[in-house]
Amino acid sequence: MSKDIKIKKGLTINLKGDAEKTLSSAPRSRTFVIKPADFHLITPKMVIKEGEKFLAGDAIFYSKDNELIKFVSPVSGTLTKIERGAKRVITTLLIEADAQDSFRDFGILNPDSSSAEAIKSRLLESGCWPFIMQRPYAVVANTEQEPRDIFISAFSSAPLANDCDFSLQNKEKELQAAVTALSKLTKGQVHVGVAKDANSPLKGLRDVVVHSVSGPHPAGNVGTQINKIGPVNKGEVVWTIAPQDLVIIGELLLTGKFNAERIIALSGSEVKTPKYYKTKIGSEVSTFLYDSGLNSENIRVISGDVLTGTKISPKGHLGFYSNTVTVIPEGDDYELFGWNKPVFDKISTSRALTFSWLVPNKKYDLDTNTNGEHRNFVVTGSYEEVFPLDMYPLQMLKSCLVQDLDEMEAMGMYEVAPEDFALTEFVCVSKQPHQQIIRNGLDLMFKEIG
């Protein structure tokens, strides 16, 4: 069963530095890092103490609010350091890895013959539950709520993002096991969005409804697909999960091992030979960053894509949910009279002295400069041009700023996540932090409404 979804509003940002479709194995990282901040609104309670050894798949901490939700180690090794910030909040868990991984054996579980309770218990015990996110609130899924539907976006339309069709090659068996298991956790459907005319490994799977999606970014965002397939109303819950996380879940069910393997797209104009690397969650990015070579030292390394990723040090570690590392020039220089002359080397939705609309297929070498300063909202209508969801983006942002819960509900906040506002932030002439505004609004709703 296939359905077509065509996205008309949006903006495709063509940048230089796409990763070549070649795969290498990154050298094994000496250290791995888990950051509790990657799991929004989760307060960690430690299971392992500093200096203790553990296996890959052993629980390191669990959620203070729900002991069933466990977070496990991606490798076997020793917890060497627990770094804390203000009010003794745990910020970083540093793991010194063994030379070779030893895995905790959870046992094989056949998803076709297993009950929903057995599958749910295995996902919680093995640490795979944090891969499942829920809407509303864009947080790790509540274990006590059954989702109306489950949504998977099998491609990304973000600039320089990981090509799922390439990184999921030969993983059909694991993907099938995962979606079969997930289909038993909902009375609704497992919806999979694939790029039109793409040869996606998820197209031929059982127990899913496949949707062919076309159009500019954010067509690949799971939030865009939810809005077009089945919007989230008050009182409803849907789950989302990334394709590479499906592979980890499927391998767990088929082998009994938590194998936190990641296929990373190393991309960006500052990388000499951008390509794909096989590594693990939380590994040092330097293990593959310098292998490909860099064009300069004045760079920004981003764990994720350029619109939604997090800035990290070149010697930093991969984020828990990241499957892309992007390297672009640091925008710490200023252009004299840049606001008052024709612009040929930047992307803009405006036609005032800008000409990117004349060459839609041109690839640009953009840096991190915001090309302007923070100011009050200016009503230009540009948000609506790149925002395909059936909502009013400006009014939603303002309702979050004034903390009007009734207005936020009326605007459709139950359905959105910060990433849905990445493009409006990109085109914002006021340089407002749209994603942070939405995140703060969702946190307020979670606190007040739950």
C-alpha positions as CSV (number, residue, x, y, z in Angstrom):
1,M,0.0,0.0,0.0
2,S,1.6,3.3,-1.1
3,K,0.4,6.8,-0.9
4,D,1.9,9.9,-2.5
5,I,2.6,13.1,-0.5
6,K,3.8,16.2,-2.4
7,I,5.3,19.1,-0.4
8,K,5.1,22.5,-2.2
9,K,6.3,24.9,0.5
10,G,9.9,24.7,1.7
11,L,13.5,25.5,0.6
12,T,16.2,23.1,-0.7
13,I,19.6,24.4,0.5
14,N,22.3,23.1,-1.9
15,L,25.7,23.1,-0.2
16,K,29.1,22.0,-1.3
17,G,30.6,18.9,0.3
18,D,28.1,16.0,-0.2
19,A,29.5,12.8,1.2
20,E,30.6,10.3,-1.5
21,K,28.9,7.0,-1.6
22,T,31.9,5.1,-0.2
23,L,32.1,3.4,3.2
24,S,35.1,3.1,5.4
25,S,35.5,1.7,8.9
26,A,36.7,4.4,11.3
27,P,39.6,3.4,13.7
28,R,38.2,2.3,17.1
29,S,37.8,5.2,19.4
30,R,39.7,5.1,22.7
31,T,37.0,6.9,24.6
32,F,33.3,7.2,24.3
33,V,31.0,9.8,25.8
34,I,27.3,9.7,26.8
35,K,25.7,13.1,27.5
36,P,22.4,13.0,29.5
37,A,21.5,16.3,27.8
38,D,20.9,14.3,24.6
39,F,17.8,12.9,26.3
40,H,15.7,15.9,26.9
41,L,13.9,16.2,30.3
42,I,15.6,13.0,31.5
43,T,17.2,13.2,34.9
44,P,19.8,10.4,35.2
45,K,20.3,8.1,38.2
46,M,23.6,6.3,38.0
47,V,23.9,2.5,38.1
48,I,27.6,2.4,37.5
49,K,30.2,4.1,39.6
50,E,33.5,5.6,38.5
51,G,36.2,3.0,37.9
52,E,33.7,0.1,37.3
53,K,33.9,-2.1,34.3
54,F,30.9,-3.2,32.2
55,L,29.8,-4.9,29.0
56,A,28.3,-3.3,25.9
57,G,24.6,-3.2,26.7
58,D,25.0,-2.9,30.4
59,A,22.9,-0.1,32.0
60,I,24.9,2.9,33.0
61,F,22.0,5.0,34.3
62,Y,18.2,5.1,34.3
63,S,15.6,7.9,34.3
64,K,14.8,9.3,37.7
65,D,11.1,9.6,36.8
66,N,10.8,6.1,35.3
67,E,13.2,3.4,36.4
68,L,12.1,1.2,33.5
69,I,13.8,3.5,31.0
70,K,17.5,2.5,31.0
71,F,20.5,3.9,29.1
72,V,23.2,1.5,28.3
73,S,26.8,1.6,27.2
74,P,27.6,1.4,23.5
75,V,30.8,-0.5,24.2
76,S,32.5,-2.5,26.8
77,G,35.0,-0.7,29.0
78,T,35.4,1.3,32.2
79,L,33.6,4.5,33.3
80,T,36.5,6.7,34.0
81,K,34.9,10.0,34.8
82,I,31.5,11.5,35.7
83,E,31.6,15.3,34.9
84,R,29.1,17.5,36.7
85,G,27.9,21.1,36.1
86,A,25.9,23.5,38.1
87,K,23.9,22.0,41.0
88,R,25.9,18.8,40.4
89,V,23.9,18.0,37.2
90,I,25.6,15.2,35.3
91,T,26.9,16.6,32.0
92,T,29.2,13.9,30.6
93,L,30.0,10.3,31.2
94,L,33.4,9.4,29.9
95,I,34.1,5.7,29.0
96,E,37.5,4.2,28.3
97,A,36.8,1.4,25.8
98,D,38.2,-2.1,25.8
99,A,40.3,-3.1,22.7
100,Q,37.4,-5.3,21.6
101,D,33.8,-5.3,22.7
102,S,32.2,-7.9,24.9
103,F,28.4,-7.9,24.8
104,R,25.7,-8.6,27.3
105,D,23.5,-11.3,25.9
106,F,19.8,-10.4,26.1
107,G,18.7,-13.5,24.1
108,I,17.1,-13.9,20.7
109,L,13.4,-12.8,20.5
110,N,11.3,-13.6,17.4
111,P,9.1,-10.6,16.8
112,D,6.6,-12.6,14.7
113,S,5.7,-14.9,17.6
114,S,6.4,-12.6,20.6
115,S,3.7,-10.7,22.4
116,A,3.7,-6.9,22.7
117,E,4.5,-7.1,26.4
118,A,7.6,-9.3,25.7
119,I,8.8,-6.9,23.0
120,K,8.3,-3.8,25.1
121,S,10.1,-5.5,28.0
122,R,13.1,-6.3,25.8
123,L,13.3,-2.8,24.4
124,L,13.3,-1.3,27.9
125,E,15.8,-3.9,29.4
126,S,18.3,-3.5,26.5
127,G,18.4,0.3,26.4
128,C,16.7,0.6,23.0
129,W,13.7,2.4,24.4
130,P,15.4,5.9,24.2
131,F,15.5,5.5,20.4
132,I,11.7,5.9,20.4
133,M,10.5,9.5,20.6
134,Q,7.0,10.7,21.1
135,R,4.9,13.6,20.0
136,P,3.6,15.7,21.7
137,Y,6.7,17.3,23.4
138,A,9.4,15.6,21.2
139,V,10.9,13.6,24.2
140,V,11.7,9.9,24.9
141,A,8.4,8.0,24.7
142,N,6.3,7.5,27.8
143,T,6.2,3.8,28.6
144,E,2.6,4.0,29.9
145,Q,1.0,5.4,26.8
146,E,0.1,3.4,23.7
147,P,0.8,5.4,20.4
148,R,-2.0,6.0,18.0
149,D,0.5,5.5,15.1
150,I,4.3,5.1,14.6
151,F,6.1,7.3,12.0
152,I,9.4,6.6,10.3
153,S,11.0,9.0,7.8
154,A,13.3,6.9,5.6
155,F,15.1,9.8,4.0
156,S,16.4,13.3,4.9
157,S,16.0,16.3,2.8
158,A,18.3,18.5,5.0
159,P,21.5,19.9,3.5
160,L,24.4,17.5,3.4
161,A,22.4,14.9,5.4
162,N,23.0,11.2,5.6
163,D,21.6,9.2,2.6
164,C,19.5,6.5,4.3
165,D,19.3,4.5,1.1
166,F,23.1,4.1,1.2
167,S,23.6,3.7,4.9
168,L,20.8,1.1,5.2
169,Q,22.1,-1.2,2.4
170,N,21.8,-4.9,3.1
171,K,19.9,-4.3,6.4
172,E,16.5,-5.5,5.3
173,K,16.4,-8.4,7.7
174,E,17.1,-6.1,10.7
175,L,14.6,-3.5,9.5
176,Q,11.9,-6.0,9.0
177,A,12.4,-7.5,12.5
178,A,12.2,-4.0,14.0
179,V,9.1,-2.8,12.2
180,T,7.3,-6.1,12.9
181,A,8.1,-5.7,16.6
182,L,7.0,-2.0,16.6
183,S,3.7,-2.8,14.8
184,K,2.7,-4.9,17.8
185,L,3.0,-1.9,20.1
186,T,0.3,0.1,18.5
187,K,-3.3,-0.5,17.4
188,G,-2.7,1.9,14.5
189,Q,-0.2,1.8,11.6
190,V,3.5,2.0,11.1
191,H,3.9,4.7,8.5
192,V,7.1,4.9,6.5
193,G,7.9,7.9,4.3
194,V,10.3,7.3,1.4
195,A,11.7,9.6,-1.2
196,K,9.8,9.4,-4.5
197,D,11.6,7.2,-7.1
198,A,14.2,6.2,-4.4
199,N,15.3,2.6,-4.0
200,S,14.7,2.5,-0.2
201,P,15.3,-0.8,1.7
202,L,12.1,0.0,3.6
203,K,9.9,0.0,0.6
204,G,9.4,-3.8,0.5
205,L,8.8,-4.4,4.2
206,R,5.8,-6.0,5.7
207,D,3.6,-4.5,8.5
208,V,4.1,-0.9,7.2
209,V,2.2,1.7,5.2
210,V,4.6,3.2,2.7
211,H,4.2,6.8,1.6
212,S,6.1,8.3,-1.4
213,V,7.2,11.8,-0.5
214,S,8.5,14.5,-2.8
215,G,9.2,18.2,-2.6
216,P,11.8,20.6,-1.1
217,H,13.1,20.4,2.5
218,P,11.5,19.8,5.0
219,A,9.8,17.0,3.1
220,G,12.1,14.5,4.8
221,N,11.3,15.7,8.3
222,V,9.1,13.2,10.1
223,G,7.0,16.1,11.5
224,T,6.1,17.2,7.9
225,Q,5.0,13.6,7.1
226,I,2.9,13.4,10.3
227,N,1.1,16.6,9.4
228,K,0.2,15.3,6.0
229,I,-0.6,11.7,7.0
230,G,-2.3,12.0,10.4
231,P,-2.0,15.2,12.5
232,V,-1.7,14.9,16.3
233,N,-4.7,16.2,18.2
234,K,-5.0,16.9,22.0
235,G,-4.9,13.6,23.9
236,E,-3.2,11.6,21.2
237,V,0.3,10.3,21.2
238,V,2.4,9.2,18.2
239,W,5.9,7.7,18.2
240,T,8.8,8.4,15.8
241,I,12.0,6.6,15.3
242,A,15.1,7.0,13.0
243,P,15.9,4.4,10.4
244,Q,19.4,3.6,11.7
245,D,17.9,3.1,15.2
246,L,15.6,0.5,13.6
247,V,18.7,-1.5,12.6
248,I,20.0,-1.5,16.2
249,I,16.6,-2.7,17.5
250,G,16.4,-5.4,14.7
251,E,19.9,-6.7,15.4
252,L,19.0,-6.8,19.2
253,L,16.0,-9.0,18.5
254,L,17.8,-11.3,16.0
255,T,21.1,-11.7,17.9
256,G,20.5,-10.6,21.5
257,K,23.2,-8.0,21.3
258,F,23.0,-4.2,21.7
259,N,25.3,-3.2,18.8
260,A,25.4,0.6,18.8
261,E,26.8,0.9,15.3
262,R,26.4,4.1,13.3
263,I,27.0,4.8,9.6
264,I,28.1,8.5,9.7
265,A,28.1,10.8,6.8
266,L,31.1,13.1,7.1
267,S,30.2,16.1,4.9
268,G,30.8,19.8,4.4
269,S,32.9,22.1,2.2
270,E,35.8,22.0,4.7
271,V,36.3,18.3,4.3
272,K,38.8,17.2,1.6
273,T,37.2,13.8,0.9
274,P,33.7,13.7,2.4
275,K,32.4,10.1,2.7
276,Y,30.7,7.6,5.0
277,Y,32.3,6.0,8.0
278,K,31.2,3.0,10.2
279,T,31.7,3.8,13.9
280,K,29.6,3.7,17.1
281,I,27.4,6.0,19.2
282,G,29.5,8.4,21.3
283,S,32.8,7.8,19.6
284,E,35.5,10.5,19.1
285,V,34.8,12.4,15.8
286,S,38.6,12.8,15.4
287,T,38.9,9.1,14.5
288,F,37.4,9.8,11.1
289,L,37.5,13.6,10.9
290,Y,41.2,13.8,10.3
291,D,41.3,10.7,8.2
292,S,39.4,12.6,5.4
293,G,41.5,15.7,5.9
294,L,40.4,19.3,6.4
295,N,40.8,22.3,4.2
296,S,41.5,24.8,6.9
297,E,41.7,25.2,10.7
298,N,39.0,27.9,11.1
299,I,36.1,25.5,11.0
300,R,32.9,24.6,12.8
301,V,32.3,20.9,13.5
302,I,28.6,20.0,13.9
303,S,27.2,16.8,15.2
304,G,24.2,16.6,13.0
305,D,23.1,18.6,10.0
306,V,23.7,22.4,9.6
307,L,20.2,23.3,10.5
308,T,19.5,21.3,13.6
309,G,22.9,19.9,14.7
310,T,25.0,20.8,17.8
311,K,28.4,22.5,17.7
312,I,31.2,20.3,19.0
313,S,35.0,20.4,19.3
314,P,37.0,18.7,16.6
315,K,38.2,16.4,19.4
316,G,34.6,16.0,20.7
317,H,32.3,13.0,20.5
318,L,29.4,12.0,18.4
319,G,25.9,12.7,19.8
320,F,23.6,9.8,20.7
321,Y,21.1,10.5,17.9
322,S,23.5,11.9,15.3
323,N,24.2,10.1,12.0
324,T,25.9,13.1,10.3
325,V,29.0,15.2,11.1
326,T,29.2,18.4,9.1
327,V,32.3,20.6,8.8
328,I,31.8,24.2,7.4
329,P,33.7,27.4,7.6
330,E,33.4,29.4,10.8
331,G,31.7,32.7,10.1
332,D,33.7,35.0,12.3
333,D,34.4,37.7,9.7
334,Y,32.2,40.6,8.7
335,E,31.6,42.0,5.2
336,L,31.8,45.7,4.7
337,F,28.4,47.1,3.5
338,G,27.2,43.6,3.0
339,W,23.6,44.7,3.5
340,N,23.8,47.3,0.7
341,K,25.2,45.5,-2.4
342,P,24.1,42.7,-4.7
343,V,24.5,39.2,-3.2
344,F,25.5,36.3,-5.5
345,D,27.2,33.8,-3.1
346,K,24.4,33.3,-0.5
347,I,21.0,31.7,-0.5
348,S,18.0,33.9,0.2
349,T,14.2,33.6,-0.3
350,S,14.1,37.4,-0.9
351,R,14.7,38.9,-4.3
352,A,16.0,42.2,-3.0
353,L,19.5,42.4,-4.3
354,T,19.8,38.6,-4.1
355,F,20.0,36.3,-7.1
356,S,20.0,32.7,-5.7
357,W,16.5,32.2,-7.1
358,L,17.9,32.5,-10.6
359,V,20.2,29.4,-10.2
360,P,18.2,27.0,-8.0
361,N,20.6,24.1,-8.6
362,K,23.8,26.0,-7.7
363,K,25.8,24.7,-4.8
364,Y,27.0,27.2,-2.2
365,D,29.9,27.3,0.3
366,L,28.2,29.0,3.2
367,D,29.7,29.7,6.6
368,T,28.1,30.1,10.0
369,N,27.7,33.9,9.9
370,T,24.1,35.0,10.5
371,N,24.5,38.1,8.4
372,G,22.6,40.3,10.8
373,E,21.8,40.9,14.4
374,H,19.1,39.8,16.7
375,R,16.0,42.1,16.7
376,N,12.3,42.1,17.2
377,F,10.1,40.0,14.9
378,V,9.6,41.6,11.5
379,V,6.5,40.5,9.7
380,T,7.6,39.6,6.1
381,G,5.7,36.5,5.3
382,S,8.9,34.6,4.6
383,Y,8.1,32.0,7.3
384,E,5.0,30.8,5.5
385,E,6.9,30.3,2.3
386,V,9.1,27.6,3.8
387,F,6.7,26.2,6.4
388,P,4.6,23.3,4.8
389,L,2.7,22.4,8.0
390,D,-0.9,23.5,8.2
391,M,-0.2,26.0,10.9
392,Y,0.6,29.6,11.5
393,P,4.4,29.7,12.4
394,L,4.7,33.3,13.5
395,Q,1.7,33.2,15.7
396,M,2.9,29.9,17.2
397,L,6.3,31.4,18.0
398,K,4.7,34.4,19.6
399,S,2.4,32.3,21.7
400,C,5.4,30.4,23.0
401,L,7.2,33.7,23.9
402,V,4.3,35.0,25.9
403,Q,3.7,31.5,27.4
404,D,0.0,31.5,26.5
405,L,-0.9,27.8,26.9
406,D,-4.4,28.1,25.4
407,E,-3.1,29.8,22.3
408,M,-0.2,27.3,22.0
409,E,-2.8,24.4,22.1
410,A,-4.9,26.2,19.5
411,M,-2.0,26.7,17.2
412,G,-1.1,23.0,17.2
413,M,1.9,22.7,19.5
414,Y,1.1,19.1,20.3
415,E,2.4,18.1,16.8
416,V,5.6,20.0,16.4
417,A,9.2,19.6,17.4
418,P,12.1,22.2,17.3
419,E,13.4,20.8,14.0
420,D,10.2,21.7,12.2
421,F,11.2,25.4,12.7
422,A,14.8,25.1,11.5
423,L,14.0,26.5,8.1
424,T,12.0,29.5,9.4
425,E,15.0,30.2,11.7
426,F,17.2,30.0,8.6
427,V,15.2,32.6,6.7
428,C,14.4,34.8,9.7
429,V,15.5,38.4,9.0
430,S,15.2,39.1,12.8
431,K,17.7,36.3,13.7
432,Q,15.3,34.9,16.3
433,P,16.2,31.5,17.8
434,H,13.0,29.7,16.6
435,Q,14.1,26.2,17.6
436,Q,14.9,27.3,21.1
437,I,11.6,29.2,21.4
438,I,9.6,26.1,20.4
439,R,11.7,23.9,22.7
440,N,10.9,26.2,25.7
441,G,7.3,26.3,24.7
442,L,7.1,22.5,24.6
443,D,8.9,22.2,28.0
444,L,6.3,24.6,29.5
445,M,3.4,22.6,28.2
446,F,5.0,19.4,29.5
447,K,5.4,20.9,32.9
448,E,2.0,22.5,33.1
449,I,-0.2,20.0,31.1
450,G,1.9,16.8,31.1
